[in-house]
Amino acid sequence: MNLASGREKNISDMTVLVTGGSRGIGAAIAERFAQVGMNVVIHYNQAHEQANETARRCLSYGAKVLTITADLKSKVEIDRMRDKLDSHDLYPDILVNNAGIASYGMLEDTTEDLWDEVINVNLKGVFLCTQAFMPYMIRQRYGRIINVSSIWGVSGASCEVAYSAAKGGVNAFTKALAKEIAPSAVTVNAVAPGAVQTDMMNSFEEAELHRLKEDIPAGRLAVPHEIASLVYFLALPESGYITGQIISPNGGWMT
């Protein structure tokens, strides 16, 4: 394992691991890093074909790409994922904790199993992945951990209590860990998007989308590549003094 300081690497020589990288925001993030020729690891759980499609787009930029599957609720599977990356000499300099699931419904209708699923995927998965891949960053005294949160983790959303609680936990995790590992030159930040045009919006009817857009000062939803560009910026070596921040690209919807 090469433990030379990450500061000595060019961005194109670094490795990024994007969880939930098969589609939507995660796929856009993977492609953004691929555009600079970085080593890109695309994690997925079940969306095998979509992960391969994203990988093909990343390969078209000349990036080295690996797809890998794991259930992020399981420490055993995450450790297995880390071991596989080790076998390929891929040690993430940048970890993007993007994987997550949405949940809609009244709290009184939320079962304990559903609550556990939302918390475990959205929050426990961030904890387990960070714990698995952070030590390498600390040893080389360079790293970027970027958590994809949500505006609802900042303000809360009616009928999305479990999701809001999980993303609020991600935000608190981000701030606390940033303080803990700042002396090791590893930054930890969260991107908390507002409404983004992804599969998560497919359940909205046209009238609902219209009302939503009217509430957003920018008058539209974000597109995934706009979120990816912010994540990429936070991953750059020159962003080393930005840590512990929750940055919400939301078109002026909430400030």
Secondary structure by P-SEA (a helix, b strand, c coil): cccccccccccccbbbbbcccccaaaaaaaaaaaccccbbbbbbccaaaaaaaaaaaaaaaccbbbbbbbccccaaaaaaaaaaaaaacccccbbbcccccccccccccccaaaaaaaaaaccaaaaaaaaacaaaaaaaccbbbbbbcccccccccccaaaaaaaaaaaaaaaaaaaaacccccbbbbbbbbccccccccccccaaaaaaaaaaccccccccaaaaaaaaaaaacccccccccccccccccccc
